[in-house]
């Protein structure tokens, strides 16, 4: 299973330079887990774009309708997380990697979610988050780099807490 961070989900719905790679990864996966973190971030990103004048309110509603359509079609699979364990894992990741990679809290929560869901690959556009994911044992896909026949960077073996 792959875990697609919000930074790689947004370009699926809102055109940007990395959209072709993000769409290709999602298409190849067939189904992508969708957590409460994703839903909050996607809606918030849409609202921020409206606030910045990058998209209209109608375009934001369209993005959210497409998201709902993808959930109904099971291209996105709503997935439940154990939030207490999620935050505990994120705290562990913080102690291990934040000083080295300067990761933000939400970045750590997504990497922790990927581990909780037993994902093997982590897809993102965020360099710090990708560094934490790789260091914690996940294979990574950087959507800022064009895909070439399943281009995945292997992570190092994950140390147990």
C-alpha positions in Angstrom: 0.0 0.0 0.0 1.2 3.5 -0.7 0.6 6.6 1.5 0.1 9.8 -0.5 0.7 12.9 1.5 -1.6 15.9 1.0 1.2 17.7 -0.9 0.8 15.0 -3.5 -3.0 14.8 -3.4 -3.6 18.5 -4.0 -2.0 18.4 -7.5 -4.4 15.7 -8.5 -7.3 18.1 -8.1 -5.7 21.5 -8.7 -3.4 21.8 -11.7 0.2 22.6 -10.9 3.6 21.6 -12.3 3.7 18.2 -10.4 0.1 17.2 -11.4 1.1 14.7 -14.1 3.3 12.7 -11.7 0.9 12.9 -8.8 -1.9 11.7 -11.0 0.3 8.8 -12.4 1.2 7.6 -8.9 -2.5 7.7 -7.8 -3.6 5.9 -11.0 -1.0 3.2 -10.6 -2.0 2.7 -6.9 -5.6 2.2 -7.8 -6.7 3.2 -4.4 -5.2 5.7 -2.0 -5.9 5.8 1.8 -7.6 9.0 2.9 -7.3 10.0 6.6 -8.8 12.8 8.7 -5.4 14.6 8.2 -5.9 14.6 4.4 -9.5 15.7 4.6 -8.7 18.7 6.8 -5.6 19.7 4.8 -7.3 19.4 1.4 -10.3 21.5 2.5 -8.0 24.0 4.2 -5.6 24.2 1.2 -8.7 24.9 -1.1 -9.8 27.7 1.3 -6.3 29.2 1.4 -6.2 29.3 -2.4 -9.6 31.0 -2.5 -8.3 33.5 0.1 -5.2 34.1 -2.0 -7.2 34.6 -5.2 -5.7 31.6 -6.9 -9.0 29.8 -7.4 -12.6 30.9 -7.1 -15.1 29.7 -4.5 -16.9 27.8 -7.3 -13.6 26.1 -8.2 -13.1 25.2 -4.6 -16.5 23.6 -4.4 -15.7 21.7 -7.6 -12.5 20.3 -6.1 -14.4 19.2 -3.0 -17.1 17.6 -5.2 -14.4 15.7 -7.1 -12.9 14.6 -3.8 -16.3 13.2 -2.7 -16.7 11.5 -6.1 -13.3 9.8 -5.7 -14.3 8.6 -2.2 -17.6 7.2 -3.6 -15.8 5.5 -6.5 -13.3 4.1 -3.9 -10.3 5.7 -5.6 -9.8 7.2 -2.2 -10.4 4.9 0.8 -11.4 6.6 4.0 -9.1 5.1 6.6 -9.4 5.3 10.4 -6.3 6.1 12.5 -5.7 5.4 16.2 -5.0 9.1 17.1 -3.3 8.3 20.4 -0.9 5.9 18.8 -0.4 8.3 15.9 0.7 11.1 18.1 3.0 8.8 20.1 4.6 7.6 16.9 5.0 11.2 15.6 6.7 12.1 18.9 9.1 9.2 18.4 9.8 10.4 14.9 10.4 13.9 16.2 13.0 12.8 18.7 14.8 10.7 16.1 14.7 13.0 13.0 13.5 16.6 13.6 16.9 18.0 14.6 18.4 16.5 11.5 15.7 17.2 8.9 13.8 20.1 10.5 10.5 18.3 10.0 7.2 20.0 11.0 4.6 18.4 13.2 2.1 17.7 10.5 4.8 16.2 8.3 5.6 13.8 11.2 1.9 12.9 11.7 1.6 11.9 8.0 4.8 9.7 8.2 3.4 8.2 11.4 0.1 7.6 9.7 1.9 5.8 6.8 3.6 3.5 9.4 0.3 2.9 11.3 -1.4 1.9 8.0 1.6 -0.4 7.2 2.3 1.4 4.0 5.5 0.6 2.2 5.8 3.7 0.0 5.4 7.3 0.9 4.6 9.9 -1.8 5.1 13.6 -1.2 6.4 16.8 -2.6 8.0 17.9 0.7 11.7 17.3 0.9 11.9 17.3 4.7 9.0 14.9 5.0 10.4 12.6 2.4 13.7 12.6 4.3 12.0 11.5 7.5 9.9 8.9 5.6 13.0 7.4 4.1 15.1 7.5 7.3 12.2 5.7 9.1 12.2 2.9 6.6 9.7 3.8 3.9 10.4 3.8 0.2 9.7 7.3 -1.1 8.4 8.9 -4.3 9.1 12.6 -4.8 6.4 13.9 -7.2 8.7 16.8 -8.0 10.8 14.3 -10.0 9.3 12.8 -13.2 8.5 9.1 -12.8 10.6 6.7 -14.8 9.4 3.1 -14.6 8.5 2.9 -11.0 11.1 5.2 -9.6 11.1 4.6 -5.9 13.9 5.3 -3.4 14.2 2.6 -0.8 14.3 3.6 2.9 16.6 2.2 5.5 15.3 -0.6 7.7 13.0 0.9 10.4 14.1 0.7 14.0 11.5 -0.3 16.4 10.6 2.0 19.4 
